Amino acid sequence: MTELAWALVAPLNIFLFLVVPIWLVLHYRSKRRLDEGLDDSARTRLEQALQQSEQLAERVDTLERLLDQEVPEWRQR
Protein backbone atom coordinates (compact mmCIF):
# COMPACT_ATOMS: atom_id res chain seq x y z
CA MET A 1 0.00 0.00 0.00
CA THR A 2 1.06 3.54 -0.48
CA GLU A 3 2.15 5.74 2.38
CA LEU A 4 -1.07 7.74 2.19
CA ALA A 5 -3.19 4.63 2.55
CA TRP A 6 -1.20 3.49 5.60
CA ALA A 7 -1.58 6.97 7.10
CA LEU A 8 -5.36 6.65 6.81
CA VAL A 9 -5.69 3.07 8.07
CA ALA A 10 -4.84 3.76 11.72
CA PRO A 11 -7.21 6.73 12.22
CA LEU A 12 -9.95 4.93 10.35
CA ASN A 13 -9.56 1.82 12.52
CA ILE A 14 -9.57 3.90 15.68
CA PHE A 15 -12.72 5.65 14.51
CA LEU A 16 -14.50 2.46 13.52
CA PHE A 17 -13.60 0.34 16.54
CA LEU A 18 -13.57 2.95 19.29
CA VAL A 19 -15.59 6.04 18.42
CA VAL A 20 -18.51 4.48 16.52
CA PRO A 21 -19.47 1.90 19.19
CA ILE A 22 -19.31 4.52 21.98
CA TRP A 23 -21.31 6.90 19.84
CA LEU A 24 -23.98 4.28 19.17
CA VAL A 25 -24.26 3.26 22.83
CA LEU A 26 -24.65 6.86 23.98
CA HIS A 27 -27.13 7.64 21.21
CA TYR A 28 -29.44 4.73 21.96
CA ARG A 29 -29.18 5.23 25.72
CA SER A 30 -30.32 8.84 25.38
CA LYS A 31 -33.06 7.79 22.95
CA ARG A 32 -34.34 5.21 25.45
CA ARG A 33 -34.37 7.79 28.24
CA LEU A 34 -36.44 10.14 26.10
CA ASP A 35 -38.92 7.37 25.35
CA GLU A 36 -39.35 6.58 29.07
CA GLY A 37 -40.78 10.03 29.75
CA LEU A 38 -40.74 11.93 33.03
CA ASP A 39 -39.92 10.34 36.35
CA ASP A 40 -42.12 10.92 39.41
CA SER A 41 -40.21 13.92 40.78
CA ALA A 42 -40.17 15.65 37.39
CA ARG A 43 -43.88 14.98 36.94
CA THR A 44 -44.58 16.43 40.41
CA ARG A 45 -42.54 19.55 39.64
CA LEU A 46 -44.35 19.95 36.33
CA GLU A 47 -47.76 19.69 38.01
CA GLN A 48 -46.72 22.27 40.62
CA ALA A 49 -45.53 24.62 37.89
CA LEU A 50 -48.84 24.21 36.04
CA GLN A 51 -50.82 24.99 39.21
CA GLN A 52 -48.68 28.05 39.86
CA SER A 53 -49.13 29.29 36.28
CA GLU A 54 -52.92 28.88 36.61
CA GLN A 55 -52.87 30.88 39.85
CA LEU A 56 -50.82 33.62 38.20
CA ALA A 57 -53.21 33.72 35.24
CA GLU A 58 -56.14 34.14 37.65
CA ARG A 59 -54.30 36.99 39.38
CA VAL A 60 -53.67 38.74 36.08
CA ASP A 61 -57.35 38.39 35.16
CA THR A 62 -58.35 39.85 38.51
CA LEU A 63 -55.96 42.77 38.14
CA GLU A 64 -57.22 43.48 34.63
CA ARG A 65 -60.83 43.50 35.85
CA LEU A 66 -59.91 45.89 38.67
CA LEU A 67 -58.07 48.18 36.27
CA ASP A 68 -61.01 48.09 33.87
CA GLN A 69 -63.26 49.33 36.69
CA GLU A 70 -60.85 51.94 38.09
CA VAL A 71 -59.09 53.20 34.94
CA PRO A 72 -61.15 52.26 31.86
CA GLU A 73 -58.59 53.69 29.37
CA TRP A 74 -55.57 51.82 30.75
CA ARG A 75 -55.39 49.46 27.75
CA GLN A 76 -54.96 52.33 25.29
CA ARG A 77 -51.90 53.76 27.09
C-alpha positions in Angstrom: 0.0 0.0 0.0 1.1 3.5 -0.5 2.1 5.7 2.4 -1.1 7.7 2.2 -3.2 4.6 2.6 -1.2 3.5 5.6 -1.6 7.0 7.1 -5.4 6.7 6.8 -5.7 3.1 8.1 -4.8 3.8 11.7 -7.2 6.7 12.2 -10.0 4.9 10.3 -9.6 1.8 12.5 -9.6 3.9 15.7 -12.7 5.7 14.5 -14.5 2.5 13.5 -13.6 0.3 16.5 -13.6 2.9 19.3 -15.6 6.0 18.4 -18.5 4.5 16.5 -19.5 1.9 19.2 -19.3 4.5 22.0 -21.3 6.9 19.8 -24.0 4.3 19.2 -24.3 3.3 22.8 -24.6 6.9 24.0 -27.1 7.6 21.2 -29.4 4.7 22.0 -29.2 5.2 25.7 -30.3 8.8 25.4 -33.1 7.8 23.0 -34.3 5.2 25.4 -34.4 7.8 28.2 -36.4 10.1 26.1 -38.9 7.4 25.4 -39.3 6.6 29.1 -40.8 10.0 29.8 -40.7 11.9 33.0 -39.9 10.3 36.4 -42.1 10.9 39.4 -40.2 13.9 40.8 -40.2 15.7 37.4 -43.9 15.0 36.9 -44.6 16.4 40.4 -42.5 19.5 39.6 -44.4 20.0 36.3 -47.8 19.7 38.0 -46.7 22.3 40.6 -45.5 24.6 37.9 -48.8 24.2 36.0 -50.8 25.0 39.2 -48.7 28.0 39.9 -49.1 29.3 36.3 -52.9 28.9 36.6 -52.9 30.9 39.9 -50.8 33.6 38.2 -53.2 33.7 35.2 -56.1 34.1 37.6 -54.3 37.0 39.4 -53.7 38.7 36.1 -57.3 38.4 35.2 -58.4 39.9 38.5 -56.0 42.8 38.1 -57.2 43.5 34.6 -60.8 43.5 35.9 -59.9 45.9 38.7 -58.1 48.2 36.3 -61.0 48.1 33.9 -63.3 49.3 36.7 -60.9 51.9 38.1 -59.1 53.2 34.9 -61.1 52.3 31.9 -58.6 53.7 29.4 -55.6 51.8 30.8 -55.4 49.5 27.8 -55.0 52.3 25.3 -51.9 53.8 27.1 
